Amino acid sequence: MKINKIVSAIAISLLVAACAPEVGSEAWCAAMKEKPKGDWTANETMEYGKSCVFK
């Protein structure tokens, strides 16, 4: 039973991660524009600058 729950959790995590756009892509830049800037991490801010502003 416990192994089934672990396998299910891993499968769900992989499915959710597969739906997220690749960091630095146009889709990611568009998603970041919609996300409140107060919720951005330092890494997201740096990547946004490199990938979306200073192409």
Biopython code that builds the backbone (N, CA, C, O; Angstrom):
import numpy as np
from Bio.PDB.StructureBuilder import StructureBuilder

atoms = [
    (1, "MET", "N", (0.815, -1.198, 0.000)),
    (1, "MET", "CA", (0.000, 0.000, 0.000)),
    (1, "MET", "C", (0.857, 1.259, 0.000)),
    (1, "MET", "O", (0.600, 2.183, -0.772)),
    (2, "LYS", "N", (1.865, 1.305, 0.851)),
    (2, "LYS", "CA", (2.696, 2.489, 0.953)),
    (2, "LYS", "C", (3.467, 2.735, -0.340)),
    (2, "LYS", "O", (3.661, 3.880, -0.749)),
    (3, "ILE", "N", (3.908, 1.647, -0.982)),
    (3, "ILE", "CA", (4.647, 1.787, -2.234)),
    (3, "ILE", "C", (3.738, 2.349, -3.319)),
    (3, "ILE", "O", (4.180, 3.156, -4.137)),
    (4, "ASN", "N", (2.482, 1.936, -3.335)),
    (4, "ASN", "CA", (1.535, 2.472, -4.312)),
    (4, "ASN", "C", (1.364, 3.974, -4.159)),
    (4, "ASN", "O", (1.283, 4.693, -5.154)),
    (5, "LYS", "N", (1.308, 4.449, -2.937)),
    (5, "LYS", "CA", (1.175, 5.884, -2.693)),
    (5, "LYS", "C", (2.416, 6.628, -3.160)),
    (5, "LYS", "O", (2.313, 7.714, -3.729)),
    (6, "ILE", "N", (3.582, 6.053, -2.924)),
    (6, "ILE", "CA", (4.831, 6.689, -3.342)),
    (6, "ILE", "C", (4.905, 6.752, -4.866)),
    (6, "ILE", "O", (5.249, 7.789, -5.433)),
    (7, "VAL", "N", (4.586, 5.662, -5.514)),
    (7, "VAL", "CA", (4.614, 5.626, -6.974)),
    (7, "VAL", "C", (3.600, 6.610, -7.547)),
    (7, "VAL", "O", (3.894, 7.296, -8.526)),
    (8, "SER", "N", (2.430, 6.689, -6.961)),
    (8, "SER", "CA", (1.411, 7.635, -7.414)),
    (8, "SER", "C", (1.885, 9.073, -7.254)),
    (8, "SER", "O", (1.676, 9.895, -8.147)),
    (9, "ALA", "N", (2.512, 9.384, -6.142)),
    (9, "ALA", "CA", (3.015, 10.731, -5.902)),
    (9, "ALA", "C", (4.093, 11.096, -6.916)),
    (9, "ALA", "O", (4.111, 12.220, -7.416)),
    (10, "ILE", "N", (4.975, 10.177, -7.220)),
    (10, "ILE", "CA", (6.024, 10.434, -8.208)),
    (10, "ILE", "C", (5.416, 10.648, -9.588)),
    (10, "ILE", "O", (5.828, 11.554, -10.312)),
    (11, "ALA", "N", (4.448, 9.831, -9.956)),
    (11, "ALA", "CA", (3.801, 9.958, -11.264)),
    (11, "ALA", "C", (3.099, 11.308, -11.402)),
    (11, "ALA", "O", (3.194, 11.952, -12.447)),
    (12, "ILE", "N", (2.410, 11.729, -10.376)),
    (12, "ILE", "CA", (1.717, 13.016, -10.408)),
    (12, "ILE", "C", (2.724, 14.153, -10.512)),
    (12, "ILE", "O", (2.504, 15.110, -11.254)),
    (13, "SER", "N", (3.814, 14.059, -9.785)),
    (13, "SER", "CA", (4.850, 15.093, -9.835)),
    (13, "SER", "C", (5.432, 15.217, -11.238)),
    (13, "SER", "O", (5.653, 16.325, -11.727)),
    (14, "LEU", "N", (5.675, 14.096, -11.877)),
    (14, "LEU", "CA", (6.219, 14.120, -13.236)),
    (14, "LEU", "C", (5.233, 14.718, -14.227)),
    (14, "LEU", "O", (5.628, 15.459, -15.127)),
    (15, "LEU", "N", (3.967, 14.407, -14.071)),
    (15, "LEU", "CA", (2.957, 14.967, -14.970)),
    (15, "LEU", "C", (2.842, 16.475, -14.812)),
    (15, "LEU", "O", (2.716, 17.194, -15.803)),
    (16, "VAL", "N", (2.884, 16.957, -13.587)),
    (16, "VAL", "CA", (2.782, 18.395, -13.341)),
    (16, "VAL", "C", (4.026, 19.102, -13.863)),
    (16, "VAL", "O", (3.919, 20.166, -14.472)),
    (17, "ALA", "N", (5.179, 18.539, -13.640)),
    (17, "ALA", "CA", (6.423, 19.146, -14.107)),
    (17, "ALA", "C", (6.482, 19.182, -15.624)),
    (17, "ALA", "O", (7.056, 20.110, -16.193)),
    (18, "ALA", "N", (5.911, 18.208, -16.281)),
    (18, "ALA", "CA", (5.933, 18.150, -17.734)),
    (18, "ALA", "C", (5.073, 19.257, -18.344)),
    (18, "ALA", "O", (5.281, 19.621, -19.501)),
    (19, "CYS", "N", (4.139, 19.785, -17.613)),
    (19, "CYS", "CA", (3.257, 20.826, -18.118)),
    (19, "CYS", "C", (3.877, 22.219, -18.029)),
    (19, "CYS", "O", (3.430, 23.138, -18.714)),
    (20, "ALA", "N", (4.878, 22.379, -17.210)),
    (20, "ALA", "CA", (5.507, 23.684, -17.030)),
    (20, "ALA", "C", (6.389, 24.003, -18.235)),
    (20, "ALA", "O", (7.112, 23.131, -18.715)),
    (21, "PRO", "N", (6.338, 25.252, -18.733)),
    (21, "PRO", "CA", (7.187, 25.603, -19.872)),
    (21, "PRO", "C", (8.663, 25.616, -19.466)),
    (21, "PRO", "O", (9.000, 25.825, -18.300)),
    (22, "GLU", "N", (9.523, 25.390, -20.440)),
    (22, "GLU", "CA", (10.963, 25.383, -20.187)),
    (22, "GLU", "C", (11.412, 26.781, -19.791)),
    (22, "GLU", "O", (11.015, 27.770, -20.407)),
    (23, "VAL", "N", (12.233, 26.851, -18.768)),
    (23, "VAL", "CA", (12.737, 28.139, -18.286)),
    (23, "VAL", "C", (13.493, 28.826, -19.422)),
    (23, "VAL", "O", (14.357, 28.223, -20.059)),
    (24, "GLY", "N", (13.161, 30.087, -19.666)),
    (24, "GLY", "CA", (13.814, 30.870, -20.706)),
    (24, "GLY", "C", (13.071, 30.866, -22.029)),
    (24, "GLY", "O", (13.410, 31.642, -22.922)),
    (25, "SER", "N", (12.062, 30.008, -22.182)),
    (25, "SER", "CA", (11.304, 29.956, -23.434)),
    (25, "SER", "C", (10.319, 31.125, -23.504)),
    (25, "SER", "O", (10.075, 31.809, -22.510)),
    (26, "GLU", "N", (9.764, 31.337, -24.691)),
    (26, "GLU", "CA", (8.786, 32.416, -24.848)),
    (26, "GLU", "C", (7.556, 32.183, -23.974)),
    (26, "GLU", "O", (6.990, 33.125, -23.420)),
    (27, "ALA", "N", (7.150, 30.918, -23.857)),
    (27, "ALA", "CA", (5.989, 30.593, -23.014)),
    (27, "ALA", "C", (6.300, 30.901, -21.550)),
    (27, "ALA", "O", (5.439, 31.398, -20.823)),
    (28, "TRP", "N", (7.509, 30.610, -21.122)),
    (28, "TRP", "CA", (7.917, 30.891, -19.747)),
    (28, "TRP", "C", (7.931, 32.400, -19.502)),
    (28, "TRP", "O", (7.462, 32.869, -18.466)),
    (29, "CYS", "N", (8.472, 33.159, -20.461)),
    (29, "CYS", "CA", (8.503, 34.623, -20.320)),
    (29, "CYS", "C", (7.082, 35.180, -20.193)),
    (29, "CYS", "O", (6.822, 36.063, -19.376)),
    (30, "ALA", "N", (6.172, 34.656, -21.008)),
    (30, "ALA", "CA", (4.781, 35.120, -20.943)),
    (30, "ALA", "C", (4.151, 34.774, -19.596)),
    (30, "ALA", "O", (3.414, 35.576, -19.022)),
    (31, "ALA", "N", (4.446, 33.574, -19.096)),
    (31, "ALA", "CA", (3.905, 33.170, -17.793)),
    (31, "ALA", "C", (4.467, 34.044, -16.674)),
    (31, "ALA", "O", (3.756, 34.388, -15.730)),
    (32, "MET", "N", (5.735, 34.398, -16.783)),
    (32, "MET", "CA", (6.353, 35.245, -15.753)),
    (32, "MET", "C", (5.768, 36.650, -15.775)),
    (32, "MET", "O", (5.647, 37.283, -14.726)),
    (33, "LYS", "N", (5.402, 37.149, -16.953)),
    (33, "LYS", "CA", (4.786, 38.473, -17.036)),
    (33, "LYS", "C", (3.471, 38.508, -16.276)),
    (33, "LYS", "O", (3.104, 39.532, -15.700)),
    (34, "GLU", "N", (2.761, 37.381, -16.278)),
    (34, "GLU", "CA", (1.468, 37.288, -15.591)),
    (34, "GLU", "C", (1.621, 37.069, -14.090)),
    (34, "GLU", "O", (0.723, 37.413, -13.321)),
    (35, "LYS", "N", (2.738, 36.506, -13.670)),
    (35, "LYS", "CA", (2.974, 36.196, -12.260)),
    (35, "LYS", "C", (3.319, 37.485, -11.512)),
    (35, "LYS", "O", (4.137, 38.263, -12.004)),
    (36, "PRO", "N", (2.729, 37.738, -10.346)),
    (36, "PRO", "CA", (3.071, 38.946, -9.577)),
    (36, "PRO", "C", (4.573, 38.989, -9.268)),
    (36, "PRO", "O", (5.156, 37.993, -8.840)),
    (37, "LYS", "N", (5.175, 40.133, -9.486)),
    (37, "LYS", "CA", (6.632, 40.261, -9.316)),
    (37, "LYS", "C", (7.073, 39.985, -7.879)),
    (37, "LYS", "O", (8.218, 39.589, -7.658)),
    (38, "GLY", "N", (6.210, 40.181, -6.919)),
    (38, "GLY", "CA", (6.524, 39.882, -5.529)),
    (38, "GLY", "C", (6.670, 38.398, -5.259)),
    (38, "GLY", "O", (7.248, 38.002, -4.247)),
    (39, "ASP", "N", (6.144, 37.565, -6.168)),
    (39, "ASP", "CA", (6.228, 36.117, -6.014)),
    (39, "ASP", "C", (7.419, 35.512, -6.748)),
    (39, "ASP", "O", (7.649, 34.307, -6.649)),
    (40, "TRP", "N", (8.179, 36.321, -7.481)),
    (40, "TRP", "CA", (9.332, 35.816, -8.219)),
    (40, "TRP", "C", (10.469, 35.478, -7.259)),
    (40, "TRP", "O", (10.688, 36.181, -6.272)),
    (41, "THR", "N", (11.186, 34.402, -7.555)),
    (41, "THR", "CA", (12.385, 34.081, -6.782)),
    (41, "THR", "C", (13.555, 34.851, -7.382)),
    (41, "THR", "O", (13.438, 35.415, -8.470)),
    (42, "ALA", "N", (14.673, 34.875, -6.682)),
    (42, "ALA", "CA", (15.866, 35.549, -7.197)),
    (42, "ALA", "C", (16.331, 34.884, -8.497)),
    (42, "ALA", "O", (16.739, 35.571, -9.434)),
    (43, "ASN", "N", (16.270, 33.564, -8.554)),
    (43, "ASN", "CA", (16.688, 32.857, -9.770)),
    (43, "ASN", "C", (15.759, 33.178, -10.940)),
    (43, "ASN", "O", (16.218, 33.350, -12.069)),
    (44, "GLU", "N", (14.465, 33.258, -10.675)),
    (44, "GLU", "CA", (13.520, 33.596, -11.732)),
    (44, "GLU", "C", (13.771, 35.009, -12.243)),
    (44, "GLU", "O", (13.690, 35.252, -13.447)),
    (45, "THR", "N", (14.073, 35.933, -11.354)),
    (45, "THR", "CA", (14.346, 37.314, -11.745)),
    (45, "THR", "C", (15.571, 37.394, -12.646)),
    (45, "THR", "O", (15.554, 38.069, -13.676)),
    (46, "MET", "N", (16.627, 36.704, -12.253)),
    (46, "MET", "CA", (17.853, 36.712, -13.056)),
    (46, "MET", "C", (17.615, 36.067, -14.424)),
    (46, "MET", "O", (18.053, 36.598, -15.444)),
    (47, "GLU", "N", (16.930, 34.938, -14.445)),
    (47, "GLU", "CA", (16.669, 34.247, -15.706)),
    (47, "GLU", "C", (15.749, 35.066, -16.599)),
    (47, "GLU", "O", (15.928, 35.086, -17.817)),
    (48, "TYR", "N", (14.769, 35.742, -16.011)),
    (48, "TYR", "CA", (13.870, 36.601, -16.790)),
    (48, "TYR", "C", (14.668, 37.715, -17.462)),
    (48, "TYR", "O", (14.463, 38.014, -18.639)),
    (49, "GLY", "N", (15.566, 38.317, -16.715)),
    (49, "GLY", "CA", (16.397, 39.369, -17.293)),
    (49, "GLY", "C", (17.241, 38.865, -18.452)),
    (49, "GLY", "O", (17.326, 39.513, -19.496)),
    (50, "LYS", "N", (17.866, 37.700, -18.264)),
    (50, "LYS", "CA", (18.733, 37.135, -19.304)),
    (50, "LYS", "C", (17.933, 36.677, -20.524)),
    (50, "LYS", "O", (18.335, 36.928, -21.661)),
    (51, "SER", "N", (16.816, 36.013, -20.293)),
    (51, "SER", "CA", (16.103, 35.348, -21.377)),
    (51, "SER", "C", (15.006, 36.195, -22.020)),
    (51, "SER", "O", (14.693, 36.019, -23.197)),
    (52, "CYS", "N", (14.428, 37.104, -21.255)),
    (52, "CYS", "CA", (13.261, 37.818, -21.765)),
    (52, "CYS", "C", (13.547, 39.297, -22.046)),
    (52, "CYS", "O", (12.920, 39.888, -22.926)),
    (53, "VAL", "N", (14.463, 39.883, -21.326)),
    (53, "VAL", "CA", (14.727, 41.317, -21.491)),
    (53, "VAL", "C", (15.955, 41.537, -22.381)),
    (53, "VAL", "O", (15.892, 42.291, -23.352)),
    (54, "PHE", "N", (17.045, 40.894, -22.058)),
    (54, "PHE", "CA", (18.312, 41.086, -22.769)),
    (54, "PHE", "C", (18.602, 39.905, -23.688)),
    (54, "PHE", "O", (19.615, 39.224, -23.528)),
    (55, "LYS", "N", (17.718, 39.663, -24.645)),
    (55, "LYS", "CA", (17.902, 38.534, -25.583)),
    (55, "LYS", "C", (19.059, 38.816, -26.495)),
    (55, "LYS", "O", (19.380, 37.996, -27.356)),
]
sb = StructureBuilder()
sb.init_structure("model")
sb.init_model(0)
sb.init_chain("A")
sb.init_seg("    ")
for serial, (resi, resn, name, xyz) in enumerate(atoms, 1):
    if name == "N":
        sb.init_residue(resn, " ", resi, " ")
    sb.init_atom(name, np.array(xyz, "f"), 0.0, 1.0, " ", f" {name:<3s}", serial, name[0])
structure = sb.get_structure()
